[in-house]
Structures are given as C-alpha cells and as structure tokens.
C-alpha cells in the first residue's frame, strides 16, 4: 500500500476485475481487501467467471 499501490494508481490503474472461487466463504474473506482498495479509488468488480471479468474490463 505504501510502495507499488500509489505508483500504479498514478500510472492510471482504475479498474480491477477480481476472479475468485465460487465458494461463498472464500469470497467473504475478500470483502475487507476489496473495500480497502475501493476506498483508495480503485473500481473493483468480483467475478467467478474469467470471461465475464474480461468483458467487464473491456467495457470500462
């Protein structure tokens, strides 16, 4: 959060399609992680299907 994250934001990183397991518990464990990046200005969508994730990224 102190080194690479500010640099990639400055370079233009705005969207992250995060592909996660279908298991609901695995996704629940990511909530705090996703929230912390969102609060820093990164737009994150969580998917279980890589194809859907790529389609979302390409539409941004």
N, CA, C, O and CB atoms as a CASP TS submission, in Angstrom:
PFRMAT TS
TARGET T0000
AUTHOR 0000-0000-0000
METHOD Language model
MODEL 1
PARENT N/A
ATOM      1  N   UNK     1       0.814  -1.199   0.000  1.00  0.00           N
ATOM      2  CA  UNK     1       0.000   0.000   0.000  1.00  0.00           C
ATOM      3  C   UNK     1       0.858   1.263   0.000  1.00  0.00           C
ATOM      4  O   UNK     1       0.393   2.329  -0.404  1.00  0.00           O
ATOM      5  CB  UNK     1      -0.926  -0.002   1.199  1.00  0.00           C
ATOM      6  N   UNK     2       2.086   1.151   0.443  1.00  0.00           N
ATOM      7  CA  UNK     2       2.939   2.340   0.532  1.00  0.00           C
ATOM      8  C   UNK     2       3.907   2.461  -0.640  1.00  0.00           C
ATOM      9  O   UNK     2       4.438   3.545  -0.879  1.00  0.00           O
ATOM     10  CB  UNK     2       3.719   2.317   1.827  1.00  0.00           C
ATOM     11  N   UNK     3       4.146   1.396  -1.366  1.00  0.00           N
ATOM     12  CA  UNK     3       5.126   1.445  -2.438  1.00  0.00           C
ATOM     13  C   UNK     3       4.467   1.306  -3.808  1.00  0.00           C
ATOM     14  O   UNK     3       4.303   2.296  -4.522  1.00  0.00           O
ATOM     15  CB  UNK     3       6.167   0.353  -2.245  1.00  0.00           C
ATOM     16  N   UNK     4       4.090   0.089  -4.177  1.00  0.00           N
ATOM     17  CA  UNK     4       3.604  -0.115  -5.541  1.00  0.00           C
ATOM     18  C   UNK     4       2.206   0.431  -5.767  1.00  0.00           C
ATOM     19  O   UNK     4       1.911   0.886  -6.872  1.00  0.00           O
ATOM     20  CB  UNK     4       3.623  -1.574  -5.872  1.00  0.00           C
ATOM     21  N   UNK     5       1.339   0.407  -4.774  1.00  0.00           N
ATOM     22  CA  UNK     5      -0.040   0.837  -4.993  1.00  0.00           C
ATOM     23  C   UNK     5      -0.136   2.309  -5.405  1.00  0.00           C
ATOM     24  O   UNK     5      -0.817   2.598  -6.389  1.00  0.00           O
ATOM     25  CB  UNK     5      -0.854   0.604  -3.736  1.00  0.00           C
ATOM     26  N   UNK     6       0.499   3.246  -4.716  1.00  0.00           N
ATOM     27  CA  UNK     6       0.437   4.641  -5.177  1.00  0.00           C
ATOM     28  C   UNK     6       1.023   4.820  -6.584  1.00  0.00           C
ATOM     29  O   UNK     6       0.542   5.646  -7.359  1.00  0.00           O
ATOM     30  CB  UNK     6       1.180   5.545  -4.195  1.00  0.00           C
ATOM     31  N   UNK     7       2.042   4.059  -6.900  1.00  0.00           N
ATOM     32  CA  UNK     7       2.663   4.197  -8.216  1.00  0.00           C
ATOM     33  C   UNK     7       1.753   3.699  -9.332  1.00  0.00           C
ATOM     34  O   UNK     7       1.677   4.323 -10.391  1.00  0.00           O
ATOM     35  CB  UNK     7       3.981   3.442  -8.254  1.00  0.00           C
ATOM     36  N   UNK     8       1.056   2.577  -9.107  1.00  0.00           N
ATOM     37  CA  UNK     8       0.173   2.077 -10.170  1.00  0.00           C
ATOM     38  C   UNK     8      -1.065   2.951 -10.312  1.00  0.00           C
ATOM     39  O   UNK     8      -1.588   3.096 -11.417  1.00  0.00           O
ATOM     40  CB  UNK     8      -0.241   0.627  -9.888  1.00  0.00           C
ATOM     41  N   UNK     9      -1.543   3.534  -9.219  1.00  0.00           N
ATOM     42  CA  UNK     9      -2.658   4.479  -9.334  1.00  0.00           C
ATOM     43  C   UNK     9      -2.228   5.696 -10.142  1.00  0.00           C
ATOM     44  O   UNK     9      -2.964   6.160 -11.013  1.00  0.00           O
ATOM     45  CB  UNK     9      -3.162   4.913  -7.935  1.00  0.00           C
ATOM     46  N   UNK    10      -1.055   6.202  -9.860  1.00  0.00           N
ATOM     47  CA  UNK    10      -0.538   7.357 -10.589  1.00  0.00           C
ATOM     48  C   UNK    10      -0.333   7.024 -12.069  1.00  0.00           C
ATOM     49  O   UNK    10      -0.473   7.894 -12.929  1.00  0.00           O
ATOM     50  CB  UNK    10       0.783   7.835  -9.965  1.00  0.00           C
ATOM     51  N   UNK    11      -0.006   5.778 -12.359  1.00  0.00           N
ATOM     52  CA  UNK    11       0.191   5.348 -13.743  1.00  0.00           C
ATOM     53  C   UNK    11      -1.133   5.153 -14.479  1.00  0.00           C
ATOM     54  O   UNK    11      -1.143   4.980 -15.698  1.00  0.00           O
ATOM     55  CB  UNK    11       0.992   4.055 -13.778  1.00  0.00           C
ATOM     56  N   UNK    12      -2.261   5.180 -13.745  1.00  0.00           N
ATOM     57  CA  UNK    12      -3.554   5.106 -14.410  1.00  0.00           C
ATOM     58  C   UNK    12      -4.407   3.892 -14.101  1.00  0.00           C
ATOM     59  O   UNK    12      -5.450   3.704 -14.728  1.00  0.00           O
ATOM     60  CB  UNK    12      -3.343   5.157 -15.832  1.00  0.00           C
ATOM     61  N   UNK    13      -3.998   3.066 -13.157  1.00  0.00           N
ATOM     62  CA  UNK    13      -4.808   1.886 -12.819  1.00  0.00           C
ATOM     63  C   UNK    13      -6.107   2.342 -12.186  1.00  0.00           C
ATOM     64  O   UNK    13      -6.092   3.001 -11.147  1.00  0.00           O
ATOM     65  CB  UNK    13      -4.041   0.928 -11.861  1.00  0.00           C
ATOM     66  N   UNK    14      -7.245   1.995 -12.806  1.00  0.00           N
ATOM     67  CA  UNK    14      -8.548   2.421 -12.307  1.00  0.00           C
ATOM     68  C   UNK    14      -9.512   1.272 -12.075  1.00  0.00           C
ATOM     69  O   UNK    14     -10.414   1.380 -11.244  1.00  0.00           O
ATOM     70  CB  UNK    14      -9.159   3.388 -13.262  1.00  0.00           C
ATOM     71  N   UNK    15      -9.335   0.168 -12.800  1.00  0.00           N
ATOM     72  CA  UNK    15     -10.302  -0.922 -12.761  1.00  0.00           C
ATOM     73  C   UNK    15      -9.594  -2.252 -12.524  1.00  0.00           C
ATOM     74  O   UNK    15      -8.530  -2.526 -13.080  1.00  0.00           O
ATOM     75  CB  UNK    15     -11.114  -0.972 -14.067  1.00  0.00           C
ATOM     76  N   UNK    16     -10.218  -3.064 -11.683  1.00  0.00           N
ATOM     77  CA  UNK    16      -9.671  -4.378 -11.381  1.00  0.00           C
ATOM     78  C   UNK    16     -10.815  -5.374 -11.385  1.00  0.00           C
ATOM     79  O   UNK    16     -11.760  -5.254 -10.604  1.00  0.00           O
ATOM     80  CB  UNK    16      -8.921  -4.385 -10.013  1.00  0.00           C
ATOM     81  N   UNK    17     -10.726  -6.354 -12.263  1.00  0.00           N
ATOM     82  CA  UNK    17     -11.685  -7.458 -12.291  1.00  0.00           C
ATOM     83  C   UNK    17     -11.049  -8.598 -11.514  1.00  0.00           C
ATOM     84  O   UNK    17     -10.102  -9.229 -11.983  1.00  0.00           O
ATOM     85  CB  UNK    17     -12.054  -7.894 -13.774  1.00  0.00           C
ATOM     86  N   UNK    18     -11.562  -8.852 -10.349  1.00  0.00           N
ATOM     87  CA  UNK    18     -11.011  -9.861  -9.446  1.00  0.00           C
ATOM     88  C   UNK    18     -11.785 -11.162  -9.630  1.00  0.00           C
ATOM     89  O   UNK    18     -12.989 -11.209  -9.380  1.00  0.00           O
ATOM     90  CB  UNK    18     -11.072  -9.382  -7.959  1.00  0.00           C
ATOM     91  N   UNK    19     -11.103 -12.213 -10.064  1.00  0.00           N
ATOM     92  CA  UNK    19     -11.732 -13.514 -10.279  1.00  0.00           C
ATOM     93  C   UNK    19     -11.476 -14.360  -9.042  1.00  0.00           C
ATOM     94  O   UNK    19     -10.331 -14.590  -8.653  1.00  0.00           O
ATOM     95  CB  UNK    19     -11.184 -14.216 -11.573  1.00  0.00           C
ATOM     96  N   UNK    20     -12.568 -14.821  -8.428  1.00  0.00           N
ATOM     97  CA  UNK    20     -12.489 -15.542  -7.154  1.00  0.00           C
ATOM     98  C   UNK    20     -13.159 -16.907  -7.272  1.00  0.00           C
ATOM     99  O   UNK    20     -13.898 -17.153  -8.225  1.00  0.00           O
ATOM    100  CB  UNK    20     -13.145 -14.722  -6.024  1.00  0.00           C
ATOM    101  N   UNK    21     -12.910 -17.789  -6.317  1.00  0.00           N
ATOM    102  CA  UNK    21     -13.575 -19.091  -6.315  1.00  0.00           C
ATOM    103  C   UNK    21     -15.082 -18.936  -6.125  1.00  0.00           C
ATOM    104  O   UNK    21     -15.547 -17.933  -5.583  1.00  0.00           O
ATOM    105  CB  UNK    21     -12.995 -19.986  -5.212  1.00  0.00           C
ATOM    106  N   UNK    22     -15.831 -19.925  -6.572  1.00  0.00           N
ATOM    107  CA  UNK    22     -17.284 -19.889  -6.411  1.00  0.00           C
ATOM    108  C   UNK    22     -17.711 -20.076  -4.961  1.00  0.00           C
ATOM    109  O   UNK    22     -18.827 -19.708  -4.595  1.00  0.00           O
ATOM    110  CB  UNK    22     -17.926 -20.956  -7.270  1.00  0.00           C
ATOM    111  N   UNK    23     -16.853 -20.632  -4.143  1.00  0.00           N
ATOM    112  CA  UNK    23     -17.163 -20.864  -2.737  1.00  0.00           C
ATOM    113  C   UNK    23     -17.447 -19.544  -2.026  1.00  0.00           C
ATOM    114  O   UNK    23     -16.600 -18.651  -2.015  1.00  0.00           O
ATOM    115  CB  UNK    23     -16.007 -21.604  -2.045  1.00  0.00           C
ATOM    116  N   UNK    24     -18.610 -19.418  -1.446  1.00  0.00           N
ATOM    117  CA  UNK    24     -19.041 -18.165  -0.823  1.00  0.00           C
ATOM    118  C   UNK    24     -18.115 -17.752   0.322  1.00  0.00           C
ATOM    119  O   UNK    24     -17.876 -16.560   0.514  1.00  0.00           O
ATOM    120  CB  UNK    24     -20.472 -18.299  -0.309  1.00  0.00           C
ATOM    121  N   UNK    25     -17.605 -18.689   1.066  1.00  0.00           N
ATOM    122  CA  UNK    25     -16.723 -18.353   2.180  1.00  0.00           C
ATOM    123  C   UNK    25     -15.418 -17.727   1.681  1.00  0.00           C
ATOM    124  O   UNK    25     -14.883 -16.810   2.303  1.00  0.00           O
ATOM    125  CB  UNK    25     -16.425 -19.603   3.016  1.00  0.00           C
ATOM    126  N   UNK    26     -14.923 -18.224   0.572  1.00  0.00           N
ATOM    127  CA  UNK    26     -13.699 -17.651   0.006  1.00  0.00           C
ATOM    128  C   UNK    26     -13.946 -16.215  -0.426  1.00  0.00           C
ATOM    129  O   UNK    26     -13.080 -15.356  -0.259  1.00  0.00           O
ATOM    130  CB  UNK    26     -13.199 -18.493  -1.190  1.00  0.00           C
ATOM    131  N   UNK    27     -15.118 -15.950  -0.979  1.00  0.00           N
ATOM    132  CA  UNK    27     -15.448 -14.590  -1.400  1.00  0.00           C
ATOM    133  C   UNK    27     -15.650 -13.676  -0.207  1.00  0.00           C
ATOM    134  O   UNK    27     -15.267 -12.507  -0.258  1.00  0.00           O
ATOM    135  CB  UNK    27     -16.696 -14.589  -2.270  1.00  0.00           C
ATOM    136  N   UNK    28     -16.237 -14.175   0.854  1.00  0.00           N
ATOM    137  CA  UNK    28     -16.481 -13.365   2.039  1.00  0.00           C
ATOM    138  C   UNK    28     -15.157 -12.886   2.644  1.00  0.00           C
ATOM    139  O   UNK    28     -15.074 -11.771   3.158  1.00  0.00           O
ATOM    140  CB  UNK    28     -17.291 -14.164   3.078  1.00  0.00           C
ATOM    141  N   UNK    29     -14.142 -13.718   2.581  1.00  0.00           N
ATOM    142  CA  UNK    29     -12.844 -13.356   3.134  1.00  0.00           C
ATOM    143  C   UNK    29     -12.190 -12.204   2.382  1.00  0.00           C
ATOM    144  O   UNK    29     -11.278 -11.568   2.910  1.00  0.00           O
ATOM    145  CB  UNK    29     -11.930 -14.553   3.122  1.00  0.00           C
ATOM    146  N   UNK    30     -12.633 -11.924   1.168  1.00  0.00           N
ATOM    147  CA  UNK    30     -12.049 -10.868   0.358  1.00  0.00           C
ATOM    148  C   UNK    30     -12.705  -9.509   0.567  1.00  0.00           C
ATOM    149  O   UNK    30     -12.194  -8.506   0.069  1.00  0.00           O
ATOM    150  CB  UNK    30     -12.132 -11.241  -1.082  1.00  0.00           C
ATOM    151  N   UNK    31     -13.812  -9.446   1.283  1.00  0.00           N
ATOM    152  CA  UNK    31     -14.562  -8.205   1.414  1.00  0.00           C
ATOM    153  C   UNK    31     -13.706  -7.061   1.957  1.00  0.00           C
ATOM    154  O   UNK    31     -13.698  -5.977   1.374  1.00  0.00           O
ATOM    155  CB  UNK    31     -15.757  -8.421   2.313  1.00  0.00           C
ATOM    156  N   UNK    32     -13.007  -7.270   3.028  1.00  0.00           N
ATOM    157  CA  UNK    32     -12.188  -6.210   3.614  1.00  0.00           C
ATOM    158  C   UNK    32     -11.093  -5.780   2.639  1.00  0.00           C
ATOM    159  O   UNK    32     -10.807  -4.590   2.505  1.00  0.00           O
ATOM    160  CB  UNK    32     -11.566  -6.679   4.945  1.00  0.00           C
ATOM    161  N   UNK    33     -10.494  -6.732   1.973  1.00  0.00           N
ATOM    162  CA  UNK    33      -9.459  -6.460   0.973  1.00  0.00           C
ATOM    163  C   UNK    33     -10.013  -5.571  -0.148  1.00  0.00           C
ATOM    164  O   UNK    33      -9.414  -4.553  -0.494  1.00  0.00           O
ATOM    165  CB  UNK    33      -8.913  -7.784   0.388  1.00  0.00           C
ATOM    166  N   UNK    34     -11.154  -5.966  -0.706  1.00  0.00           N
ATOM    167  CA  UNK    34     -11.778  -5.205  -1.794  1.00  0.00           C
ATOM    168  C   UNK    34     -12.185  -3.821  -1.307  1.00  0.00           C
ATOM    169  O   UNK    34     -11.958  -2.829  -2.000  1.00  0.00           O
ATOM    170  CB  UNK    34     -13.005  -5.956  -2.354  1.00  0.00           C
ATOM    171  N   UNK    35     -12.779  -3.747  -0.137  1.00  0.00           N
ATOM    172  CA  UNK    35     -13.205  -2.454   0.410  1.00  0.00           C
ATOM    173  C   UNK    35     -12.030  -1.496   0.583  1.00  0.00           C
ATOM    174  O   UNK    35     -12.155  -0.306   0.296  1.00  0.00           O
ATOM    175  CB  UNK    35     -13.908  -2.655   1.750  1.00  0.00           C
ATOM    176  N   UNK    36     -10.902  -2.000   1.045  1.00  0.00           N
ATOM    177  CA  UNK    36      -9.755  -1.125   1.286  1.00  0.00           C
ATOM    178  C   UNK    36      -9.223  -0.546  -0.023  1.00  0.00           C
ATOM    179  O   UNK    36      -8.841   0.623  -0.064  1.00  0.00           O
ATOM    180  CB  UNK    36      -8.643  -1.890   2.015  1.00  0.00           C
ATOM    181  N   UNK    37      -9.190  -1.341  -1.089  1.00  0.00           N
ATOM    182  CA  UNK    37      -8.731  -0.828  -2.373  1.00  0.00           C
ATOM    183  C   UNK    37      -9.754   0.131  -2.970  1.00  0.00           C
ATOM    184  O   UNK    37      -9.379   1.133  -3.580  1.00  0.00           O
ATOM    185  CB  UNK    37      -8.455  -1.979  -3.342  1.00  0.00           C
ATOM    186  N   UNK    38     -11.032  -0.161  -2.804  1.00  0.00           N
ATOM    187  CA  UNK    38     -12.078   0.732  -3.306  1.00  0.00           C
ATOM    188  C   UNK    38     -11.980   2.105  -2.641  1.00  0.00           C
ATOM    189  O   UNK    38     -12.143   3.133  -3.298  1.00  0.00           O
ATOM    190  CB  UNK    38     -13.472   0.119  -3.063  1.00  0.00           C
ATOM    191  N   UNK    39     -11.719   2.114  -1.359  1.00  0.00           N
ATOM    192  CA  UNK    39     -11.590   3.379  -0.626  1.00  0.00           C
ATOM    193  C   UNK    39     -10.413   4.215  -1.128  1.00  0.00           C
ATOM    194  O   UNK    39     -10.389   5.434  -0.953  1.00  0.00           O
ATOM    195  CB  UNK    39     -11.426   3.104   0.866  1.00  0.00           C
ATOM    196  N   UNK    40      -9.447   3.560  -1.746  1.00  0.00           N
ATOM    197  CA  UNK    40      -8.281   4.271  -2.292  1.00  0.00           C
ATOM    198  C   UNK    40      -8.516   4.737  -3.733  1.00  0.00           C
ATOM    199  O   UNK    40      -7.631   5.340  -4.340  1.00  0.00           O
ATOM    200  CB  UNK    40      -7.043   3.369  -2.237  1.00  0.00           C
ATOM    201  N   UNK    41      -9.710   4.458  -4.284  1.00  0.00           N
ATOM    202  CA  UNK    41     -10.047   4.948  -5.610  1.00  0.00           C
ATOM    203  C   UNK    41     -10.046   3.936  -6.725  1.00  0.00           C
ATOM    204  O   UNK    41     -10.227   4.309  -7.884  1.00  0.00           O
ATOM    205  CB  UNK    41      -9.139   5.993  -5.959  1.00  0.00           C
ATOM    206  N   UNK    42      -9.851   2.678  -6.422  1.00  0.00           N
ATOM    207  CA  UNK    42      -9.832   1.636  -7.438  1.00  0.00           C
ATOM    208  C   UNK    42     -11.229   1.045  -7.573  1.00  0.00           C
ATOM    209  O   UNK    42     -11.860   0.706  -6.572  1.00  0.00           O
ATOM    210  CB  UNK    42      -8.798   0.535  -7.088  1.00  0.00           C
ATOM    211  N   UNK    43     -11.711   0.921  -8.800  1.00  0.00           N
ATOM    212  CA  UNK    43     -13.019   0.333  -9.053  1.00  0.00           C
ATOM    213  C   UNK    43     -12.834  -1.169  -9.232  1.00  0.00           C
ATOM    214  O   UNK    43     -12.158  -1.614 -10.159  1.00  0.00           O
ATOM    215  CB  UNK    43     -13.701   0.974 -10.308  1.00  0.00           C
ATOM    216  N   UNK    44     -13.438  -1.943  -8.340  1.00  0.00           N
ATOM    217  CA  UNK    44     -13.256  -3.391  -8.336  1.00  0.00           C
ATOM    218  C   UNK    44     -14.595  -4.079  -8.513  1.00  0.00           C
ATOM    219  O   UNK    44     -15.580  -3.732  -7.861  1.00  0.00           O
ATOM    220  CB  UNK    44     -12.579  -3.857  -7.034  1.00  0.00           C
ATOM    221  N   UNK    45     -14.619  -5.058  -9.402  1.00  0.00           N
ATOM    222  CA  UNK    45     -15.771  -5.942  -9.544  1.00  0.00           C
ATOM    223  C   UNK    45     -15.265  -7.359  -9.307  1.00  0.00           C
ATOM    224  O   UNK    45     -14.170  -7.722  -9.736  1.00  0.00           O
ATOM    225  CB  UNK    45     -16.459  -5.795 -10.964  1.00  0.00           C
ATOM    226  N   UNK    46     -16.067  -8.141  -8.629  1.00  0.00           N
ATOM    227  CA  UNK    46     -15.685  -9.516  -8.283  1.00  0.00           C
ATOM    228  C   UNK    46     -16.486 -10.474  -9.155  1.00  0.00           C
ATOM    229  O   UNK    46     -17.706 -10.358  -9.270  1.00  0.00           O
ATOM    230  CB  UNK    46     -15.927  -9.810  -6.760  1.00  0.00           C
ATOM    231  N   UNK    47     -15.787 -11.415  -9.761  1.00  0.00           N
ATOM    232  CA  UNK    47     -16.382 -12.389 -10.671  1.00  0.00           C
ATOM    233  C   UNK    47     -15.926 -13.795 -10.302  1.00  0.00           C
ATOM    234  O   UNK    47     -14.898 -13.985  -9.652  1.00  0.00           O
ATOM    235  CB  UNK    47     -16.012 -12.067 -12.135  1.00  0.00           C
ATOM    236  N   UNK    48     -16.712 -14.772 -10.732  1.00  0.00           N
ATOM    237  CA  UNK    48     -16.268 -16.162 -10.636  1.00  0.00           C
ATOM    238  C   UNK    48     -15.921 -16.705 -12.021  1.00  0.00           C
ATOM    239  O   UNK    48     -15.320 -17.773 -12.136  1.00  0.00           O
ATOM    240  CB  UNK    48     -17.356 -17.037  -9.973  1.00  0.00           C
ATOM    241  N   UNK    49     -16.292 -15.985 -13.056  1.00  0.00           N
ATOM    242  CA  UNK    49     -16.047 -16.402 -14.437  1.00  0.00           C
ATOM    243  C   UNK    49     -15.041 -15.448 -15.088  1.00  0.00           C
ATOM    244  O   UNK    49     -15.327 -14.260 -15.232  1.00  0.00           O
ATOM    245  CB  UNK    49     -17.377 -16.439 -15.249  1.00  0.00           C
ATOM    246  N   UNK    50     -13.873 -15.951 -15.483  1.00  0.00           N
ATOM    247  CA  UNK    50     -12.861 -15.087 -16.085  1.00  0.00           C
ATOM    248  C   UNK    50     -13.340 -14.377 -17.350  1.00  0.00           C
ATOM    249  O   UNK    50     -12.948 -13.238 -17.607  1.00  0.00           O
ATOM    250  CB  UNK    50     -11.639 -15.895 -16.403  1.00  0.00           C
ATOM    251  N   UNK    51     -14.181 -15.038 -18.138  1.00  0.00           N
ATOM    252  CA  UNK    51     -14.687 -14.420 -19.363  1.00  0.00           C
ATOM    253  C   UNK    51     -15.544 -13.196 -19.029  1.00  0.00           C
ATOM    254  O   UNK    51     -15.410 -12.153 -19.669  1.00  0.00           O
ATOM    255  CB  UNK    51     -15.505 -15.440 -20.189  1.00  0.00           C
ATOM    256  N   UNK    52     -16.406 -13.316 -18.047  1.00  0.00           N
ATOM    257  CA  UNK    52     -17.235 -12.188 -17.629  1.00  0.00           C
ATOM    258  C   UNK    52     -16.366 -11.052 -17.082  1.00  0.00           C
ATOM    259  O   UNK    52     -16.644  -9.877 -17.319  1.00  0.00           O
ATOM    260  CB  UNK    52     -18.258 -12.636 -16.567  1.00  0.00           C
ATOM    261  N   UNK    53     -15.323 -11.415 -16.357  1.00  0.00           N
ATOM    262  CA  UNK    53     -14.407 -10.410 -15.816  1.00  0.00           C
ATOM    263  C   UNK    53     -13.746  -9.626 -16.943  1.00  0.00           C
ATOM    264  O   UNK    53     -13.658  -8.400 -16.874  1.00  0.00           O
ATOM    265  CB  UNK    53     -13.337 -11.072 -14.929  1.00  0.00           C
ATOM    266  N   UNK    54     -13.285 -10.311 -17.970  1.00  0.00           N
ATOM    267  CA  UNK    54     -12.638  -9.645 -19.094  1.00  0.00           C
ATOM    268  C   UNK    54     -13.620  -8.770 -19.854  1.00  0.00           C
ATOM    269  O   UNK    54     -13.271  -7.673 -20.290  1.00  0.00           O
ATOM    270  CB  UNK    54     -12.018 -10.669 -20.032  1.00  0.00           C
ATOM    271  N   UNK    55     -14.842  -9.249 -20.015  1.00  0.00           N
ATOM    272  CA  UNK    55     -15.852  -8.446 -20.698  1.00  0.00           C
ATOM    273  C   UNK    55     -16.123  -7.147 -19.939  1.00  0.00           C
ATOM    274  O   UNK    55     -16.282  -6.090 -20.549  1.00  0.00           O
ATOM    275  CB  UNK    55     -17.153  -9.246 -20.859  1.00  0.00           C
ATOM    276  N   UNK    56     -16.173  -7.228 -18.617  1.00  0.00           N
ATOM    277  CA  UNK    56     -16.392  -6.027 -17.817  1.00  0.00           C
ATOM    278  C   UNK    56     -15.219  -5.062 -17.977  1.00  0.00           C
ATOM    279  O   UNK    56     -15.421  -3.863 -18.173  1.00  0.00           O
ATOM    280  CB  UNK    56     -16.588  -6.393 -16.333  1.00  0.00           C
ATOM    281  N   UNK    57     -13.995  -5.583 -17.893  1.00  0.00           N
ATOM    282  CA  UNK    57     -12.823  -4.729 -18.063  1.00  0.00           C
ATOM    283  C   UNK    57     -12.832  -4.029 -19.424  1.00  0.00           C
ATOM    284  O   UNK    57     -12.561  -2.832 -19.520  1.00  0.00           O
ATOM    285  CB  UNK    57     -11.543  -5.552 -17.905  1.00  0.00           C
ATOM    286  N   UNK    58     -13.142  -4.779 -20.457  1.00  0.00           N
ATOM    287  CA  UNK    58     -13.127  -4.215 -21.797  1.00  0.00           C
ATOM    288  C   UNK    58     -14.214  -3.166 -21.992  1.00  0.00           C
ATOM    289  O   UNK    58     -14.099  -2.313 -22.871  1.00  0.00           O
ATOM    290  CB  UNK    58     -13.285  -5.312 -22.820  1.00  0.00           C
ATOM    291  N   UNK    59     -15.263  -3.220 -21.185  1.00  0.00           N
ATOM    292  CA  UNK    59     -16.355  -2.249 -21.316  1.00  0.00           C
ATOM    293  C   UNK    59     -16.079  -0.957 -20.556  1.00  0.00           C
ATOM    294  O   UNK    59     -16.843   0.002 -20.664  1.00  0.00           O
ATOM    295  CB  UNK    59     -17.653  -2.860 -20.823  1.00  0.00           C
ATOM    296  N   UNK    60     -15.000  -0.925 -19.793  1.00  0.00           N
ATOM    297  CA  UNK    60     -14.690   0.264 -18.998  1.00  0.00           C
ATOM    298  C   UNK    60     -13.953   1.307 -19.804  1.00  0.00           C
ATOM    299  O   UNK    60     -13.619   2.370 -19.280  1.00  0.00           O
ATOM    300  CB  UNK    60     -13.869  -0.111 -17.788  1.00  0.00           C
TER
END
